Amino acid sequence: MQFSPYHIGTMSLKNRWIMLAAHTGFAEGTALGERDYAFYEERAKGGAAAVTMVLAVNEDGALKGMYQGGTLEEDSLRILADKVHQYDCRLIVQLFHCGRNESGKHHEGKALLAPSAVASPIFRTEPREMTEAELEETKEAFAKTAALCRKCGADAVEISVSAGYLLSEFLSPLTNLRKDCYGYEKDQGMTYPLEVLAAVRQAVDDLPMLVKVSGAQMLDGGYDLTNTVVFCRKAREWADAFTVTGGWHESPVEQISYFVEKGAYGPFAAAVRKYTELPVIACNRIQDEETAERLLEEGVCDLVGSARAFLADPHFVEKLEKKEIYNPCQGCNHCIADVLKGKELKCAFCPETGREYMENQRRKIATRKEVLVIGGGPAGMYAAKKAAERGFKTTLVCQEAALGGQLKLAKLPPHKEDLGRFVSWLEQELERLEVNVLLGQKADVSFVMEKKPYLTVIATGSKPLFPQLEGLEREDASLAQEVLAMTEEEMSVFGQGQTILIGGGSLGMETAAYLMAKVPEAKIKILEQGSKMGKDLGALARPLLRELKQAGVQLMADSKAVSVSEKKVFISLAGQTFFVQADHIITAVGSEAAPEPEIAMALMDERLSYAVVGDADHPADVGEGLESVFSLFSRFYLA
């Protein structure tokens, strides 16, 4: 069903895949530019039935780096519409107002406006309660911006009443404390959002109008699915379709990360569809053919929407239809974390996202000059891909028998399996680009000097650190990486006695999760010398910590391991020394770069160009490693 046509009002769609709204942060003036055009055009070219851009209705409602309806140059929006229309793709413009959901620092010192003076738990900036005059002005701004979209060739508008932004704030008793006609006690706060919908409908006439709603607020005391259905039934008078997402950004329940099952919030869409009898676009973790087809065939929705799948691979839909491997969204949340921090949109696993205009300026040049890439991890594979795309004759040398580097282990903990699909996609890309891949080959100095390549990229990764603790010998402990590589029979030893895992970062926590999944009877204590577990995971630490606690793992922060003796690990805690029983010890205390200095020195002696990328330069996450490669090949190419 996902590749069959559909209609929403007067808007015809070639398939059922909608690229949802994503704030890019690209705005630098009052006109869309080449960066914006290239970003949306690439996704239109890649098979989306429609792409959605975000447009703030006025300055008060704009996030940092967001275009505004009151100042946007009309011709630039017309150009965007024309560009996406070339590919039988439709342009939807989401009309947006941030309400309280923005950083005061990013709002250039201006007060945030909201139904009531209740601060967001994310940004913690208290907004100012909107006056009746400001409410009227904002309503007019929605209508005027909608009229602009119609005038400039947009195929539909979408009104944002979701995620904790302005209009959805009226619907919640937690954020709407007003005592006037727009307060929550008056029709559960629906009055003002419905007035906005009516004003927009009048402004756009028969142009299709979508309404984006959160299925439930997912906060104690907030609105639920029943409230959302009631609102949508009232909104039917003006709406042509609904886009149904999960909860709010500040909800303690995961919304879009890899901890959420694919298509998990489909039931919200199904309820809205059932009780409104209007077309519905389902959202949240719909990023593969199987999930989309299941939701459509079961009648959960009429269309499926994703933003992040199109960030990871702009040609995602085209590849689905052709049964080709694509770069899958990892659900790592780096994209939304950056946006919430006021940074530009980017994808950790696709550095080209937002830089399509730069890539379009690169010419592939036929050359016999060779690029040699040493290392078969993600940075090395991506470096070989970029070199081949630039036109270089490219060889990748991998000492191991298979490509993937540390991702071969990183994909093993719960929820991380899509990392394996990322490696498979890179392998396919190397084959497509005719990269010469040498597996099980050691690239030493003599090997490199025999080739004398035009450029050598050293992507040899990193190696685990072993903690220097009094009494701890290497044979007394297992590295986290060694545990991940064990067979289930080898891991069974952890089912007896107490296991102490030293290191409470992402590696330690994910190793514990993997071990508990394989050996549920294991007893694990994680020691972290810092004050916070999973600091490098950011917001993703919360659901992982919850899972570990539910599995019975004991978490001990501010606990520095200082020595080991006779199956005891001594720790410093609050200035006191204690010990914990340790029948088994696992260490996950970080890594250090392994950059092959002998090769670098030999290349310098011969005055041959080289670059060190990824973990071989300094240990970091996959995204930073890929970014270092993209940066290299943005500077380095034949003219």
Salt bridges, closest charged atoms under 4 A:
GLU42 OE1 - LYS45 NZ 3.70
GLU42 OE2 - HIS315 NE2 2.69
GLU59 OE1 - LYS110 NZ 3.71
ASP60 OD1 - LYS110 NZ 3.00
GLU74 OE1 - ARG78 NH2 3.37
GLU74 OE1 - LYS151 NZ 3.11
ASP75 OD1 - ARG78 NH1 2.82
ASP88 OD1 - ARG90 NH2 3.02
GLU134 OE2 - ARG128 NH2 2.72
GLU136 OE1 - LYS139 NZ 3.38
ASP155 OD2 - HIS85 NE2 2.63
ASP180 OD2 - ARG178 NH2 2.75
GLU185 OE2 - LYS179 NZ 3.62
ASP187 OD1 - LYS234 NZ 3.77
GLU195 OE1 - LYS139 NZ 2.68
ASP206 OD1 - ARG150 NH1 3.25
ASP240 OD2 - ARG201 NH2 2.55
GLU250 OE2 - ARG100 NH2 2.53
GLU254 OE2 - ARG542 NH2 3.47
ASP288 OD1 - LYS262 NZ 3.99
GLU289 OE2 - LYS323 NZ 2.71
ASP302 OD1 - ARG273 NH2 2.95
ASP313 OD2 - LYS319 NZ 2.84
GLU318 OE1 - HIS315 ND1 2.82
GLU318 OE2 - LYS322 NZ 3.58
GLU344 OE1 - ARG35 NH2 2.82
GLU352 OE2 - LYS386 NZ 2.83
GLU356 OE2 - ARG43 NH1 2.95
GLU359 OE1 - LYS386 NZ 2.77
GLU359 OE2 - ARG390 NH2 3.19
GLU370 OE2 - LYS451 NZ 3.40
GLU389 OE2 - LYS385 NZ 2.66
GLU389 OE1 - LYS386 NZ 2.93
GLU400 OE1 - LYS408 NZ 3.23
ASP418 OD2 - LYS262 NZ 3.26
ASP418 OD1 - ARG421 NH1 3.25
GLU429 OE1 - LYS385 NZ 3.87
GLU429 OE1 - ARG432 NH2 2.71
GLU482 OE2 - ARG474 NH2 2.40
GLU488 OE2 - LYS518 NZ 3.47
GLU510 OE2 - LYS416 NZ 3.12
GLU547 OE2 - HIS415 NE2 2.84
GLU596 OE2 - LYS442 NZ 3.42
GLU606 OE1 - LYS452 NZ 3.72
ASP617 OD2 - HIS618 ND1 2.84
ASP621 OD2 - HIS334 NE2 3.22
GLU624 OE2 - HIS618 NE2 2.61
GLU627 OE2 - ARG355 NH2 2.67
